[in-house]
Amino acid sequence: MVGMLIIILSLLLAGCMKKEPTVIEGKQMLEYGDDLTNQTFTINHEGEEIEADFTAIDPEVDTMELGETEHLIELDGKEYLVTMLVEDTKMPVFNGIEEVLTFSGEDVDIEEELKKHITAEDPVDGELEVSFEVIAGENEYTYDVEAKATDKNENETVETFQVIVEIKVVKEVIEEETIAFKTVNKDDASLNKGATKVPVEGENGLKEVTYKVTYINGEEESREKVKEEMIKEPKDKIVLNGTKVATNSGSQSSSNTGSTANSNTSNNSNSSSNSSSSNKQDKPKEESKPESKPNVQGPPGSTLTGNPADGVYTFSYNDNSLPGGGKITQVVVIGGGAVVTGVDRDGVQFDYAYSDNSFAFGKPNLSNEAISKVQSVASKFANSVK
């Protein structure tokens, strides 16, 4: 019994003699969500700095909980009471922002699509409340977006973005296109040199072309040919160019007459011969008269060039400049119709046929006023030569 009392007294005395832990003034500041593995902290006591390990304190620090907690740590046989303070200073972060966003399809919910592209994340655990306000900008493709993100520790981030939206639509488009006829020139020995004849007028062809067309905000961005189908083959225009050299019958007749005269003179006496020779020398030589041009008058400002053949009349035209660029180089009247030849403002030749109101080689690069003038000139020439 006495022994038991002695043991109890010893334990009580040992408990009374144990020192209370030393309270360290100040707080250890920690960031919310920090990983403390392999990290240390410093205890400052009585001018001495002691490095300590977070794994040695009791209880373990939970950085996912905000606020102050107290912890015991034993170093070199001494116990210290330290205070840890966990704070959250990191704000939510917005990402995925692009100045220009492209969406495909005609029925796009812009507001919902913007919300999908503008996202936010918590730098620690991603628990966020995110709200958006989408405001139409200066046009239907510009938007102002105000985004607000709040994490579970009440850290709030607000950002405003201006976003340009591109609506991409791809369609299949079918178009009919003209195939310009070709002009085939052939030599014709039955026509005088310089004369032309058009036995076959050219006819444009027609084809159906399918394109895959890409539109951005309603404007065509690009197109790709998918297929084409011939509807009507073009018909070549045939132009015969004369190569025949015209003979001068007047010169031949004069030559024959002179030969006969010489023969007759040789049979006369010397005096007659001398008289005849004298008279022949005194007589002025007749000059060959140029072939007269037919009395064909074109519109004012035009000049008939060359001798017409087979009803083909070729004119130069002084008033040949076209509004907006380009010019007329010649006008050919054929069988009551007219073909106006010229160059467009790119310097590319064109032929306009009055008979069927069409251009060869495709539509030239001319202004609407220029095309009207070409048509008017063709009409004037066609009506001037009947």
C-alpha positions in Angstrom: 0.0 0.0 0.0 2.8 2.4 0.9 4.6 1.5 -2.2 1.6 2.3 -4.3 1.3 5.7 -2.7 4.9 6.5 -3.4 4.5 5.7 -7.1 1.4 7.9 -7.4 3.2 10.8 -5.7 6.2 10.4 -8.0 3.9 10.6 -11.0 2.2 13.7 -9.6 5.5 15.4 -8.9 6.8 14.5 -12.4 3.7 16.1 -14.0 4.1 19.2 -11.9 7.7 19.5 -12.9 6.9 19.3 -16.8 7.2 22.6 -18.4 4.4 24.2 -20.5 5.3 24.6 -24.3 6.9 27.9 -25.3 4.4 30.1 -27.2 6.0 31.6 -30.3 4.8 35.1 -31.0 3.7 35.9 -34.6 2.0 33.7 -37.1 3.2 31.5 -40.0 1.4 32.8 -43.1 0.3 30.1 -45.6 -1.5 30.3 -49.0 -4.8 28.5 -49.5 -4.2 25.2 -51.3 -0.4 25.2 -50.8 1.4 21.8 -50.8 3.6 21.8 -47.7 5.4 18.6 -48.6 9.1 19.1 -48.3 8.6 22.7 -47.1 10.1 24.1 -43.9 9.4 27.1 -41.7 11.4 29.2 -39.2 10.7 29.6 -35.5 12.1 32.8 -34.0 12.7 32.6 -30.2 14.9 34.7 -28.0 16.9 35.9 -30.9 17.4 32.4 -32.2 16.1 31.1 -35.5 15.2 27.4 -35.6 14.3 25.7 -38.9 11.4 23.3 -38.6 9.6 20.8 -40.8 5.8 21.0 -41.3 5.6 17.2 -41.1 6.8 17.4 -37.5 4.0 19.5 -36.1 0.8 18.3 -34.4 -1.8 18.4 -35.7 -1.0 18.5 -39.4 -1.8 21.8 -41.2 -4.7 21.7 -43.7 -4.2 24.5 -46.2 -7.7 23.8 -47.7 -9.2 25.4 -44.6 -9.0 29.2 -44.1 -8.2 30.7 -40.7 -5.9 30.2 -37.7 -4.8 26.9 -36.1 -2.4 26.1 -33.3 0.2 23.4 -33.5 2.8 21.8 -31.2 6.3 20.9 -32.3 9.2 19.5 -30.3 12.7 20.6 -31.2 15.9 19.7 -29.2 13.8 18.5 -26.2 11.7 21.6 -26.1 8.1 22.1 -27.1 6.9 25.1 -29.0 3.3 26.3 -29.7 3.1 27.9 -33.1 0.1 29.6 -34.9 -0.6 28.9 -38.6 -2.8 31.4 -40.7 -4.1 30.1 -44.0 -5.3 32.9 -46.4 -6.6 32.9 -50.0 -5.1 35.8 -52.1 -5.2 34.1 -55.5 -8.0 35.3 -57.9 -9.9 33.3 -60.5 -8.3 33.3 -63.9 -10.2 33.7 -67.3 -8.8 31.8 -70.2 -9.8 30.7 -73.7 -10.3 34.3 -74.8 -9.9 35.0 -78.6 -10.4 38.4 -80.2 -12.0 36.7 -83.2 -14.2 33.7 -82.9 -15.4 31.7 -85.9 -18.7 29.7 -85.8 -20.0 27.5 -88.5 -23.7 27.3 -89.4 -26.5 29.7 -90.2 -28.5 29.2 -87.0 -25.9 30.1 -84.3 -26.9 31.2 -80.8 -24.2 33.8 -80.4 -24.7 34.3 -76.7 -24.5 30.7 -75.8 -21.5 30.1 -78.1 -19.6 33.0 -76.4 -20.3 31.6 -73.0 -18.7 28.3 -74.1 -15.6 30.0 -75.4 -15.1 32.4 -72.4 -14.2 30.2 -69.4 -12.6 30.7 -66.0 -10.8 28.5 -63.6 -9.8 28.7 -59.9 -6.0 28.5 -59.5 -6.5 26.0 -56.6 -9.6 23.7 -56.8 -11.7 25.0 -59.7 -14.9 25.5 -57.7 -16.3 28.7 -59.3 -19.6 30.5 -59.9 -19.4 32.2 -63.4 -21.9 34.6 -64.9 -21.9 36.4 -68.2 -23.6 39.4 -69.8 -23.4 39.7 -73.6 -24.0 43.1 -75.1 -24.3 43.7 -78.8 -21.6 46.1 -80.1 -21.4 48.5 -83.1 -22.7 45.8 -85.5 -24.2 42.4 -85.6 -20.8 40.7 -85.5 -19.2 42.7 -82.6 -20.0 41.9 -79.0 -19.0 43.2 -75.5 -18.9 40.4 -72.9 -18.7 41.1 -69.2 -17.6 37.9 -67.4 -17.7 37.5 -63.6 -16.2 34.6 -61.6 -16.4 34.0 -57.8 -14.7 31.2 -56.0 -15.8 29.5 -52.8 -13.7 31.8 -50.7 -15.5 34.9 -52.2 -12.6 35.9 -54.4 -14.3 37.8 -57.3 -12.8 38.5 -60.7 -14.6 40.7 -63.3 -13.3 41.2 -66.9 -14.8 42.8 -70.0 -13.9 41.5 -73.5 -14.7 42.7 -77.0 -15.2 39.8 -79.4 -15.6 39.9 -83.2 -17.7 37.0 -84.4 -17.3 35.4 -87.8 -20.2 33.3 -89.0 -18.9 30.8 -91.6 -21.4 29.3 -94.0 -20.6 26.8 -96.8 -23.1 26.5 -99.6 -23.3 24.7 -103.0 -24.0 27.2 -105.7 -24.9 26.3 -109.3 -24.3 28.9 -112.0 -24.7 29.0 -115.8 -21.6 30.3 -117.6 -21.0 31.4 -121.2 -18.3 29.6 -123.2 -16.9 32.2 -125.7 -16.7 31.0 -129.3 -13.3 31.0 -131.1 -12.6 32.9 -134.3 -10.9 30.7 -137.0 -9.1 32.6 -139.8 -8.7 30.8 -143.2 -7.1 31.9 -146.4 -9.4 32.1 -149.5 -7.9 32.4 -153.0 -11.3 33.4 -154.5 -11.3 36.6 -152.6 -9.2 39.7 -153.4 -6.4 40.3 -151.0 -7.5 42.5 -148.1 -11.1 41.4 -148.4 -12.8 39.2 -145.8 -15.9 37.1 -145.6 -17.7 35.5 -142.7 -19.6 32.5 -143.9 -20.2 31.2 -140.4 -21.0 33.4 -137.5 -19.8 32.3 -134.1 -22.1 31.2 -131.3 -21.3 31.2 -127.6 -21.7 27.9 -125.7 -23.2 27.4 -122.3 -22.2 25.2 -119.3 -23.5 24.6 -115.8 -20.9 24.9 -113.1 -21.3 23.8 -109.5 -19.2 25.6 -106.8 -18.6 25.1 -103.1 -18.8 28.7 -101.8 -17.6 29.8 -98.4 -19.3 32.9 -96.9 -17.9 34.8 -93.9 -20.5 37.1 -92.3 -22.5 37.0 -95.5 -19.6 37.9 -97.8 -18.1 35.4 -100.2 -14.7 34.4 -98.9 -13.7 31.7 -101.4 -15.1 29.2 -103.9 -14.1 25.9 -105.2 -15.3 24.3 -108.4 -16.9 20.9 -107.8 -18.1 19.9 -111.2 -19.2 21.3 -114.6 -21.7 20.1 -117.2 -21.8 21.1 -120.8 -25.3 22.4 -121.9 -24.4 23.8 -125.4 -21.1 23.5 -127.3 -19.7 26.8 -128.7 -19.7 27.3 -132.5 -16.5 28.7 -134.1 -16.7 31.9 -136.1 -15.1 31.3 -139.6 -13.4 34.3 -141.2 -12.2 34.0 -144.8 -9.2 36.3 -145.7 -8.7 37.0 -149.4 -5.3 36.1 -151.0 -6.1 36.8 -154.7 -4.0 39.5 -156.3 -6.1 41.6 -158.7 -4.8 42.1 -162.3 -4.8 45.5 -164.1 -6.6 44.9 -167.5 -6.1 48.6 -168.5 -2.3 48.2 -168.5 -2.5 45.0 -170.6 -4.7 46.7 -173.3 -2.4 49.7 -173.5 0.6 47.4 -174.0 -1.1 45.4 -176.8 -2.1 48.6 -178.7 1.5 49.9 -178.5 2.8 46.7 -180.0 0.4 46.9 -183.0 1.3 50.5 -183.6 5.0 49.6 -183.8 4.2 46.8 -186.3 2.2 49.2 -188.6 4.8 51.9 -188.4 7.5 49.5 -189.7 5.6 49.2 -193.0 5.5 53.0 -193.6 8.1 55.2 -195.3 10.9 56.8 -193.3 9.2 60.1 -193.4 6.0 58.7 -192.1 7.8 56.8 -189.5 9.6 59.9 -188.3 6.4 61.8 -188.3 4.6 59.1 -186.4 7.5 58.8 -184.0 7.5 62.6 -183.5 3.8 62.7 -182.8 4.0 59.8 -180.5 6.7 61.4 -178.4 4.8 64.7 -178.3 1.6 63.0 -177.0 1.5 62.9 -173.2 1.3 59.5 -171.7 -2.0 58.6 -170.2 -1.9 57.9 -166.4 -3.8 54.9 -165.1 -6.7 56.0 -163.0 -7.1 54.6 -159.5 -10.1 52.4 -158.9 -12.9 54.4 -157.4 -14.4 53.5 -154.1 -18.1 52.9 -153.9 -20.2 55.7 -152.6 -20.7 54.2 -149.1 -21.0 56.6 -146.2 -20.7 55.5 -142.6 -21.8 57.5 -139.5 -20.0 60.9 -138.9 -16.4 60.4 -137.7 -16.0 57.1 -139.7 -13.8 56.4 -142.8 -14.2 53.5 -145.2 -10.9 51.7 -145.5 -9.9 49.5 -148.5 -12.2 48.4 -151.3 -15.3 46.5 -150.1 -15.7 42.9 -151.4 -18.8 40.7 -151.3 -20.7 43.2 -149.2 -18.1 43.5 -146.5 -17.3 47.1 -145.5 -14.5 48.0 -143.1 -14.5 51.4 -141.3 -12.1 53.2 -139.0 -13.9 55.2 -136.4 -12.4 58.4 -135.0 -14.6 58.8 -131.9 -13.3 55.5 -130.6 -12.6 56.1 -126.9 -15.0 54.4 -124.4 -16.2 55.8 -121.0 -14.2 54.3 -118.2 -11.4 53.0 -120.5 -11.0 51.0 -123.7 -11.5 51.9 -127.3 -13.0 50.9 -130.6 -10.5 49.9 -133.3 -12.7 49.1 -136.3 -16.2 48.4 -137.4 -17.0 45.8 -140.1 -20.5 45.9 -141.7 -21.5 42.5 -143.1 -24.9 41.9 -144.8 -26.8 44.4 -142.9 -25.1 43.5 -139.6 -22.1 45.1 -137.8 -19.2 43.7 -135.8 -17.4 46.2 -133.6 -13.8 45.3 -132.7 -12.0 47.0 -129.9 -10.0 46.5 -126.6 -11.3 46.7 -123.1 -9.7 48.7 -120.3 -7.4 45.7 -119.6 -6.2 45.8 -123.2 -8.0 42.6 -124.2 -9.6 42.4 -127.6 -13.4 42.1 -127.9 -15.8 41.6 -130.8 -19.4 42.7 -130.4 -21.9 41.3 -132.9 -24.9 43.6 -133.5 -26.9 40.8 -135.1 -27.2 38.7 -131.9 -26.2 41.4 -129.3 -23.3 39.3 -127.9 -19.6 39.6 -127.2 -17.1 37.1 -128.4 -14.5 35.7 -126.0 -16.7 36.4 -122.9 -17.9 39.7 -121.5 -15.1 42.3 -121.7 -14.0 44.5 -118.8 -16.0 47.6 -119.8 -18.2 50.0 -117.9 -22.0 49.9 -118.4 -21.7 53.2 -120.2 -19.0 51.8 -122.5 -21.1 48.8 -123.4 -24.0 51.0 -124.2 -21.8 53.1 -126.6 -20.5 49.9 -128.3 -24.1 48.8 -128.9 -25.1 52.3 -130.2 -22.1 52.4 -132.6 -22.9 49.0 -134.0 -26.5 50.1 -134.6 -25.5 53.3 -136.4 -23.1 51.4 -138.7 -25.5 48.6 -139.4 -28.2 51.1 -140.4 -25.8 53.3 -142.5 -24.9 50.7 -145.1 -28.0 49.2 -146.7 
